[in-house]
Amino acid sequence: MHILQPKHIKLNEKEIEELLSELNVSKAQLPKILLTDHVLPENCVIGDIIKIKRNEGDFFRVVV
């Protein structure tokens, strides 16, 4: 991971439920990130949700 690259964090099941409830969306409605993307944390699988921490705020992507 590069020093200028934002931190990518894999959410656990409880965090996923809270996020989807708070945003009132389903996983299918979240923006997507490819499983082959090099910035993903290790042990990611299709369907995981990734939190991207940037200065502007947090962004969420579902792994496809």
C-alpha positions as CSV (number, residue, x, y, z in Angstrom):
1,M,0.0,0.0,0.0
2,H,1.3,3.4,-0.9
3,I,1.5,6.2,1.7
4,L,-0.8,8.5,-0.3
5,Q,-3.4,5.7,-0.8
6,P,-6.5,6.0,1.5
7,K,-6.9,3.2,4.1
8,H,-9.2,0.4,3.0
9,I,-10.9,-1.5,5.9
10,K,-13.0,-4.7,5.6
11,L,-16.3,-4.4,7.7
12,N,-17.5,-7.2,9.9
13,E,-21.1,-8.5,9.7
14,K,-22.3,-6.3,12.6
15,E,-20.9,-3.2,11.0
16,I,-22.4,-4.2,7.6
17,E,-25.9,-4.5,9.1
18,E,-25.6,-1.2,10.9
19,L,-24.3,0.6,7.7
20,L,-27.1,-0.8,5.5
21,S,-29.7,0.1,8.1
22,E,-28.3,3.6,8.6
23,L,-28.1,4.3,4.8
24,N,-31.4,2.4,4.1
25,V,-29.8,0.6,1.1
26,S,-29.0,-2.9,0.1
27,K,-25.6,-4.3,-0.9
28,A,-26.6,-4.2,-4.5
29,Q,-27.1,-0.4,-4.3
30,L,-23.6,0.4,-3.1
31,P,-20.8,1.3,-5.5
32,K,-18.6,-1.6,-6.5
33,I,-14.9,-2.5,-6.3
34,L,-13.3,-5.4,-8.1
35,L,-11.9,-8.3,-6.2
36,T,-8.8,-8.0,-8.3
37,D,-8.1,-4.4,-7.0
38,H,-4.7,-4.3,-5.4
39,V,-5.8,-2.0,-2.6
40,L,-8.2,-4.5,-1.0
41,P,-7.2,-6.0,2.4
42,E,-6.2,-9.6,2.4
43,N,-8.9,-12.3,2.7
44,C,-11.6,-10.3,0.9
45,V,-14.3,-12.3,-0.9
46,I,-17.1,-11.3,-3.2
47,G,-19.9,-9.6,-1.2
48,D,-17.7,-8.0,1.5
49,I,-18.1,-4.3,2.1
50,I,-15.0,-2.1,2.2
51,K,-14.8,1.2,4.1
52,I,-12.4,3.7,2.4
53,K,-11.2,6.4,4.8
54,R,-10.3,9.7,3.1
55,N,-9.9,13.2,4.3
56,E,-13.3,14.1,2.9
57,G,-15.1,11.3,4.8
58,D,-15.7,7.6,4.6
59,F,-16.8,5.9,1.4
60,F,-18.2,2.4,1.1
61,R,-17.8,-0.2,-1.7
62,V,-19.0,-3.8,-2.2
63,V,-16.6,-6.3,-3.5
64,V,-17.6,-7.9,-6.8
